[in-house]
Amino acid sequence: MDSLVTGSLMLGLLTLGGLLGGVGAERLGLPRVAGYVMAGVLLSPSLLGGVLALDAGVWTGEFTAGALGVIAYLIGGSLNPAQLRRLGKVILGVVFGETAGAMLIVALSFVLIPWWLGSELTPLFALALAAVACTTAPAATVAVIHQYRASGPVTTTLLGVVALDDAVGIVVFSLVTALANGDGVTGTLFTSVREIFGAIVLGWLGARVLALSIARQSRTELDLPLTLGMILLINGLAQFLEVSALLACMGLGFFVRLSLPTGTRKAFKPVEYLEETVFVLFFTLAGVHFELPVLVQFMPWVLTYYLARMIGKLLGARIGAGLAGGSVTVRRNVGWGLIPQAGVAVGLSLALADQPAFSEIAVAVVNIIIGSTLLYELTGPLLTRFALARAGELGKKRGRATR
């Protein structure tokens, strides 16, 4: 079958299948994103996708990267500078607490449990998984926040944490791999800082151009292609310049909000109309990458990683928020919104194959991360909704209405 036809057929099935899954999940009182992921799983090669001979080719990676850029832009635009200044200390406390907690509990679990079972897993295996464990997937958290129109200190803290979390995760991963390979820590740290600082500068420059362009043109029908084009351009430039595309697009949204204090509607409202479509395709594509044989083969270690990282995130976030002076509501709930893990974690695990010290264990690590990603993407949105509901921050007028 022609690849273009296959791609079109797959996009149609993913969109409509994801939509049905999302509506079904919503009627059961669940976040729509859980239904999107489940629909993708059903269309994966291990299940119906194999029967229908659907091909999730290379194009899906590029599409996913673009979708994540749109989501990151909306995250940046959702950050309220005034609230960030008020909660900045708490956000930093949570970031460093949940990062350290996830790394510590995962590392200890993959050292002590194999030792207790008499397994042959090496300490390097534990180090690799610990380095990947600190990252969080912002898309699932943001999808739930937007679906339920959540607002309040827990919501603001979550948005601030997911905006910084992956930056810290990339630095930690770079340092861990440098130490394991015997590379110079100073050079590795400089490279990581360059990637992060370069992404922020790129986002700022893009925001200046976008804000100026939006302010000078009055035709509302051009706002969407202008904004979407800039998001994709910044996303692509970040990949070309080898800086964090996620941070660059977040920076684009954040600095546009600062540059257009009275005109943010023109910069964000058109993109928000696309938001649910982006979520449908992004999360159904995530589910399509489900591999049943991988999940079965590595199930014990997938479950170990899944539980260890979750416990580390919850404990670390709570302790970090407490030390930073966060309220009781923030301390009790913020960790539950940091459970999802997806694209960045998979990307980092794939990068291990290029690291000499990890080359022999990279395949196993990748399979564990992919298997746990499915569990996180299914349960993470439910836990995020639980946290926001317990904090009393879900929108009052919900019903089954969409945005």
Order of alpha helices (4+ residues) and beta strands (2+ residues): alpha-alpha-alpha-alpha-alpha-alpha-alpha-alpha-alpha-alpha-alpha-alpha-alpha-alpha-alpha-alpha-alpha
